[in-house]
Amino acid sequence: GNSVTQMEGPVTLSEEAFLTINCTYTATGYPSLFWYVQYPGEGLQLLLKATKADDKGSNKGFEATYRKETTSFHLEKGSVQVSDSAVYFCALSDPTSGTYKYIFGTGTRLKVLA
Amino acid sequence: GAVVSQHPSRVICKSGTSVKIECRSLDFQATTMFWYRQFPKQSLMLMATSNEGSKATYEQGVEKDKFLINHASLTLSTLTVTSAHPEDSSFYICSARKDVYSNQPQHFGDGTRLSIL
């Protein structure tokens, strides 16, 4: 079946450090891929998306490229801020489900220190 | 951007009572809404998918008589936890999407923290 594997957290970085959060997937068909961010006590906010191979999603300095050859969608940011501290979820929309429901990764907690 | 409002944000009630949670799409018509449950420091678990005007589709292991879902309009879905017990305490999150059969993004509400005493 389809699945999403996300790197274990927590990830602790100093402000202005480079961030990578790994995400790999297995899927049949042609899923879309998403990154969401969750701040404490809140729901999920869409960070970026990519709908086909080689698409690059970007938003607020974050970016991720849909790589079909490595089945990956790693999240990167060149210089993190304290305000980026949150939990990040990688998700794919499952085209085999009929309703394109999401399959989420386990989430990666990021803590950025001043 | 697409805005989804969830209400209430927090509810505390006694065991045995029923609790209704509302999910509204404020600036778009949501043909499909999803209900999730999230345990502390874990990912989201899909409970059910609802399409406007039809019965919800529940995931395996989710009791449909326990978690009643109604999606009567294109902007409102409700989740009612019936006869709630302490084990139902959790963070419940809804999401909404414009199209039924689509890989477009889901837009999430801010969640409802349910505590059953």
HADDOCK unambig.tbl for C-alpha pairs under 7 A between the chains (distance, minus, plus):
assign (segid A and resid 32 and name CA) (segid B and resid 103 and name CA) 6.07 0.50 0.50
assign (segid A and resid 42 and name CA) (segid B and resid 110 and name CA) 4.70 0.50 0.50
assign (segid A and resid 42 and name CA) (segid B and resid 111 and name CA) 6.04 0.50 0.50
assign (segid A and resid 43 and name CA) (segid B and resid 93 and name CA) 6.54 0.50 0.50
assign (segid A and resid 43 and name CA) (segid B and resid 108 and name CA) 6.02 0.50 0.50
assign (segid A and resid 43 and name CA) (segid B and resid 109 and name CA) 5.52 0.50 0.50
assign (segid A and resid 43 and name CA) (segid B and resid 110 and name CA) 3.84 0.50 0.50
assign (segid A and resid 43 and name CA) (segid B and resid 111 and name CA) 5.19 0.50 0.50
assign (segid A and resid 44 and name CA) (segid B and resid 108 and name CA) 5.62 0.50 0.50
assign (segid A and resid 45 and name CA) (segid B and resid 108 and name CA) 6.68 0.50 0.50
assign (segid A and resid 93 and name CA) (segid B and resid 103 and name CA) 5.88 0.50 0.50
assign (segid A and resid 98 and name CA) (segid B and resid 101 and name CA) 6.56 0.50 0.50
assign (segid A and resid 99 and name CA) (segid B and resid 100 and name CA) 6.26 0.50 0.50
assign (segid A and resid 99 and name CA) (segid B and resid 101 and name CA) 5.20 0.50 0.50
assign (segid A and resid 100 and name CA) (segid B and resid 101 and name CA) 6.45 0.50 0.50
assign (segid A and resid 100 and name CA) (segid B and resid 102 and name CA) 6.13 0.50 0.50
assign (segid A and resid 100 and name CA) (segid B and resid 103 and name CA) 5.74 0.50 0.50
assign (segid A and resid 104 and name CA) (segid B and resid 43 and name CA) 6.97 0.50 0.50
assign (segid A and resid 105 and name CA) (segid B and resid 43 and name CA) 6.96 0.50 0.50
assign (segid A and resid 106 and name CA) (segid B and resid 42 and name CA) 6.47 0.50 0.50
assign (segid A and resid 106 and name CA) (segid B and resid 43 and name CA) 4.96 0.50 0.50
assign (segid A and resid 107 and name CA) (segid B and resid 43 and name CA) 6.06 0.50 0.50
